[in-house]
């Protein structure tokens, strides 16, 4: 299916036709930045001013959480006096906001007044803003369905932060039907509070799926046959209810692979009982994980009698037969339930194998299959890669992207905060969606997950840098100083490793560019260039040293500062080391004896920074934290020789 970033010609003509009718604006409105990038947006002229009062027209059947979100967005923008009405008057002397399904009478009238038509895709919406000659204006949110209307309210929330809204028509819908995260890492699971906050975050970026699959939940893996304790089941019910309010599909995953007997009716019944218990607390979506297991030997003698000698092909057949039975049971008990999702044992490439052939041949076509790309942690994913996976598994796959997860040895001591990148635009044609496997640290995970959601919503319009800035802005609550400090901090955690020796994203590219410039100026520049470079270095060092305190004081979610605490501590030390390094370089240019003392003090601080430990038990592997490693540490160590070489050359 071809995606486009422009309105269909007839719709665009209709949208632009309102320009002549709209009153002239004092200034030409600028195109607003919305994240994820909408499928189509056209400016239509003028702007809708926000005063203190507005009229809210809510169509019957609108979800209360959507109305609450609209009201909260208006209040945050200073619109504190909101009255209710059932329809639009002929003339709009004040702001009127209309919210409802596309087929509601008030919504249809609003779209007609603006010359717009409704988006007709699942989860789609149309948002119209139009100034009125009477001095007020109209903002209309039309959802193709309840989810689309909720997404429209999220877009409105971003638009209203500008202070006024340009005349525009947005028609928007997701490129991929499944978008979100899978809590599928090893190590300490997220807390209940983490998960609730994460669901709210997913809603803000128009993601629609959260898979509960922590590897350390014993009742989902080692003791999967046993029922959950009542208190734990109640907590899962609370999460399911929170997800529903956020228009996020809560998916419960179970991992029976290490002990399951595929041919045993009792084990199939145990799976069904487990799912029945979850269905009783409001869960409608289910998942069977068969990853990270030994699949070339049977767990019970009955399976050899049913499927023959153990091996990859037999495992594929056995798994498919069990999953097909589960899918039939799910459909029988809830005909509207989403299809079962599974992750296969061979999840990490798309090569043709006997296992994949058996799975492709035997597995119910309704079952969704996950795939991690060309490797467990792939450096890039192309459309060609996804096409190969489609052929191998006999269906479009749901990408399990192992980024920014940090539960493997190569990530020890790291937060992975680079923007989501190196996934090819157009992947929506071959994927049913993307689920990010995040870090043990929930709040820092949002930096990359925002990009995953943005790409899955509009892969052809996705900009990694915009996603990075959005994450900083969201964590800072819009405070520019805090956002700038966060971006400096993100840069020091930019490296993204793979299972091999080469990372797929480099470390600290912004800082590296500055330090390389200083090296060049010291080696080849004149005195003025050298001193200018050192001044720029000192300014960056000051910013880096101050960033942790700015972040701690300014982030809206204290979980970010708490979960990133060791990295913030080390960053402050490295920033001070860099300050002393800059001072030492300046002293060395002046042939001052203070240079050696500055360099020595910088080295001591660098040693302290390099010794900061991760939070014990917070991740699968404990160790010392990494901050711009290979970039910052190398420059501090090399600095005494940089000016020494210059001085020697001048002599």
Buried (B, 14 or more C-beta within 10 A) or exposed (E): EEBEEEBEEEBBEBBBEBBEBBBEBEEEBEEBBBBBBBBBBBBBBBBBBBBEBBBBBBBEEBBEBBBEBBBEBBEEBEBEEBEEEEEBEEEBEBBBBBBBBBEBEBBBBBBEBBBBBBBEBEBBBBBBBBBBEEBBBBBBBBBBBBBBBBBBBBBBBBBBEBEBBBBBBBBBBBBBBBBBBBBBBBBBBBEEEBBBBBBBBBBBBBBBBBBBBBBEBEBBBBEBBEEBEEEEBEBBBBBBEBBBBBBBBBBBBBBBBEBBBBBBEEBBEBBBEBBEBBBEBBBBBBBBBBBBBEBBEBBBEBBBEBBEEBBBBBBBBBBBBBBBBBBEBBBEEBEEBBBBBBBBBBBBBBEEBBBBBBBBEBBBEBBBBBBBBBBBBBBEBBBEBBBBBBEBBBBBBBBBBBBBBBBBEBBBBBBBBBBBBBBBBBBBBBBBBBBBBBBBBBBBBBBBBBBBBBBBBBBBBBBBEBBBBBBBBBBBEEBEEBBBBBBBBBBBBBBBBBEEEEBBBEBBEBBBEBBEBBBEBBEEBEEEBBBBBBEBBBEBBBBBBBBBEBBBEBBEBEBBBBBBBBBBBBBBBBBBBBBBBBBBBBBBBEEBEEBEBBBEBBBEBBEBBBEBEBBEEBBBBEEBBBBBBBBBBEBBBEBBEBBEEBEEEEE
